[in-house]
Amino acid sequence: MHDTALLNLQWADALVDGLIATGVSRAVFSPGSRSTPLILALERRTEMRCWHHPDERSASFFALGLARHNHQPVALIATSGSAPAHWYPAVIEANRAAIPLLLLSADRPPELHDCGANQTVDQSHLFGSQVRAFHDSGPAQRGAEALHFIRSLAIKASQQSRWPNPGPVHLNLPFREPLVPRQIPAPSPPGEAQPWSPPRLLPDPQQINRISTHISGKPGLILCGPDHQERAGFPEAVTTLATRLDCPILADPLSQLRFGEHDRSRVCCHYDAFLRRNSFSRSHQPQWLLRFAAAPVSKTLLDYLAQTKPVTLLCSPRGDWPDPLHQSREMIRADATALCEALSQTSLTPAPADWLETFVHAEQQAAACRLPAEEIPFEDQLIQQLIDWLPAGSTLFSSNSLPIRQLDSFSGSGSKRLRIFANRGASGIDGNVSTLLGLMAASETPVVGLLGDLALFHDMNGLLTARDLQGVIILFNNGGGAIFGQLPQAGLKQFEAHWLMPTGLDFSHSARLYGLNFQRVTRQTEFRPALEQAIQANGVSLIEVVLNRSLSLQRQHDYWQTVARD
């Protein structure tokens, strides 16, 4: 019987060796019996750094944060039964955001299926269309050819998670008992490395000429949405193209274009405000739109594009179709940087002189608009102070709902390098704490999170991994789902009970439970000192900023009205 335990370990060793051969160096696992061979194989390879979390949902989002940091696959391991089902929200986000994950689910062998055996469910194609590929290895087999097979399957899965459309890949791995060898032998020597680099998709020359002819000399826009992969050289390439065309770039807060040393003279980031000015939006009708990456955060911008209906050219090298407005005239399957470089080398005529000037003027006016300073904490003041305080090279992660929209409105732009992330693939409330902590674990530079109170509540279990990390969590506590206050549901008498749902929690208890440093901010002047203290403290610090929901909503409307005033 114990030959089976050794066989399981050899099988898992070969699989892990295949992952390492392709450059996979990080793994996250949750406890379980059936996954024992995988955990043993991972832990005994010095090339592999491992984290663990008893909650599979939090573990999966932690792995997502690790992978998001450098866009390299992370292995995620769970035992059989319902355990891997807890990954589902993170798998959905990884699918939509093109984040490479390797989902290694241990399973019962075939003879225990469909017979009422405990902790045995059908794990075949568990994640449906949310994964790039599914493989079931079958139980461990003997012989060199069998070990070569499982190693090559790991190599295949690793590459499938990276290209052509990065995302999660599911490997289901049945193991027969016994699972723990009496003696654990030394691992076999590592196999040959399998280095791999994704190809660069070059644009078709005929398509380049056709696009160049269409956009040359006409008023148009370049829209850069959330960039989940941070394409190398893209900021320089797209700003060079904008210079040739003399057109504005509308940069989403997650585009990685608002901050950095590249030319930002044509980059607009206050469009969510100035496009609310009817006289501006009616008089500025773009004839073409060159779009990169996913749809933007701003609904105002999407509404403007829906009304103006520019001829839309969408660059999407992954093969997906990120066009919620259904306006794309032409889909460009090419590397975004290569596309910009190729277009810049064609004969382009700038847009009419006043086209760019009016956008830049509107941007400058909106950026200069400042509401009166208040002692009560308000999001515009807090975000502007946070951006000013963040050290160059920092990473800022935002939860969804109001925080990312407030970041869109008030982040501004600057020359210091900042990376800004959010889980905008599916824009869920799930796993924001764990994603943030995964980023902290992966980063050597400061990482700060901006979370709403419901986002923190939803993933408080994730705080368990904070004990060995360093970073800052800023909690905007506005007493529930305040974003619904901007929607028609706010007028319903059941609004507070059914949509707002304030928790009434004292988050200092959460900080104490998980060993976090804690500060509560109730005055604007307390915020900057709290940041300074948090960044110098050991461990993760939680700064709770207590906000007045109704006053914040009114101030947001006051800002929009001030900018939109003709």
Protein Blocks (a to p, Z undefined) as FASTA:
>chain_A
ZZmmmmmmmmmmmmmmmmmmnopabdcddddfklmmmmmmmmmpmkbccdddfblklmmm
mmmmmmmmnopacdddddehjllmmmmmmmmmmmmnopacddddddddfklgonlpahia
cfehklmmmbfbdcdebjadedjklmmmmmmmmmmmmmmmmocbgcdddddddddddfbd
fbdcdddddddddddddddddddfklmmmmmmmmgopacdddddddfkopghklmmmmmm
mmmnopacdddfklopmgcjbdfklpcfklmmmmmpmklmmmmccfbdcdehjddfblml
mmmmmmnopacddddfkopacdfkopafbdcdddfklmmmmmmmmccddddfklmmmmmm
mmmmmmmpccdddfbdcfklmmmmmmmmpcghiacdddehjlmmmmmmmnopafbdcddd
ddfknopaehklmmmmmmmmmpcbdcdddddfklmmmmmmmmmmmmmgccddddddehia
fklmmpmklmpmklmmmmnopnkiafklmmmmnopacdddfbfklmmmmmmmmmmpgcjd
dddddddfklmmmmmmmmmmmmmpZZ
